[in-house]
């Protein structure tokens, strides 16, 4: 049975989350609930039957400077758009005990589906990620994310997501 991904709630047990990446672990344990309360991001969790968080991701509104995007993409848009509307997939992590079960892919696909649904209601050009390391770059590249030159960030256009899902 495929586990459901839901918005982070108080009953979710995140206290011992360990992805082996302290930045991501500290975020879900100490900061995520505050960011959600302050409307800075939405945090979605994959939890087991006891509400233990197995993985999570965050989404927030974002924009990317036109100057940072590849030339072949920006020439399609009017010059009046100095910033292009995107969604930031700020964090994505899976607990070490749950690695190797496809949960990272499940979380990413869920995020893409949510972004696609949002794009039907407001203008969103792409989903952007800021990978922490080369392993993350390789993970996102497998799904069609493209490196944004000189930023370290990657993006996937909503048009590409539509074809994937």
N, C-alpha and C positions, 0 to 999 in steps of 0.2 A: 504494500500500500504506500502510495506517495504521500510524504508528509506535507502538511499545509504550511504556507508562509503567511504570517500575520503581523500586524503592527505590534511593536513592543508594548507590553503592558506590565503593570506592577507585579503581577503574579509570576512573571517569567524569571527563572533562576539563572542569573548571569554571573553570579559571584565567583565561580571557579572557571570561567571561560578561559581557555588557553589555546591560542592558535600558533603559539611559539613566535609571535610577533608582538612584543610588548606595547607598541603604539596602538595596535588594533585591539588588544586585550584590555588595556586601560580605558580605551574609548567606550567599549560596551559596558564595562564594569562601573566606571565612574562618571562618564560624560553624556552618554546617549540619552538617558531620560531627561536630563536638563535641556539638551538641544531640542528634543521633541516638544517639551513644555514651552520653550521659547520660540517655537515655530521656525527654528533654524534648519531642521532636517526632519525627514520621516525615517524611522528605523524599522525595518522589517526583519523578523526573526523566524528561523526554522527551529522548532522546539519538539522535544519528545513528549511522550504521554505524561511525564512528571513535570512538564514545563521547563525542563533544562534546555537552555539555548545551545543548539548544535552548530548554528551558523547565523550570520546576519549580514545585512547590507543597509546602506543609507542612501537616500536620494534628496537632492535639494536643487532649487532653481539656480541657474548659472548663465553666464554668457562668455563667449570667447571673442577676443578681438579679431576683427576681420584680417588684420595684418599678420596674425599668427597662423591662419588657415592656409592650406595649399592653394596655390594660384588657380589650378584647374577647377577648384570648387568655388572660390569666391567670384570668379568672373561671371558666374551664373546669377549673381545677386546684384541689385542696384547699389551703386557706390554710397548712397545715403545711409546704408546699414554699416555703422562703424563697429558695432558689437552684434554678434549673432546669437540668437536664443538657443540655449542648450539645457540639459539636465546633467547634474553632476552625480555620478555614482561615487560618492565620497569614500566609502569603505566597503569592503567585502571580505569576510573571513569565515573560516570553518574551524571548529574546535578540533584539536589534534586527535582526539578519540573517534572523531567522525570522518577523518580524511580518508580518501580512497573510495568513498561510497557515492560519488557523483553529486554531492551536495553543493559544491562550488558552482558547477554547471547549472544545477537546479535553481540556485539563488540568482545567478546571472540571467538566466532565461526569464525568471519571474520579473526581475527588474526591467528587462527589455519589454516584456509584455505590458507592464504598468506604464512605461514611458510611451509606448505606442498608443495605448488608450488615451493618455493625456494629450498626445499630439493631435488627436481628433477634436480636442476642445480648445487648444491654444497653440500658437506657433512655437514649434520646437524643431530645430534643424538636426540636432544630434544628441547622442548620449556621450558624455566625456568621463574619462577616468584618469587618475593620476597614479600610475603603478609605483609601488614602493621599491621594486627590484626587478631584475632581469627575468626572474621566474614569472612574475606577474605580467610583464610585457608579453612573454611567450603565451601565457594563458589567454590574454585578451586578443592577441594577434590571431589565434586559432578561430576566433569568432568573427573576424573581419575588421577589428579595430585598427585604425591607422595612426601612426605617430604624428603628432603636431610638431613640426620642426621648431627647434630651439626652446621648447617648453618642457619636454619630458612627458607631457600629457598625450593621451590617445583619444580618438573619437570614432564613433560609428554613426553614420547618417541614419535618420529615421527611414529613408528609402531603402537602405540596406536591411534594417531590422524588419521592415515589412516583408521582404523577400525571404528572410530567415524563418519567420514565425508563421 
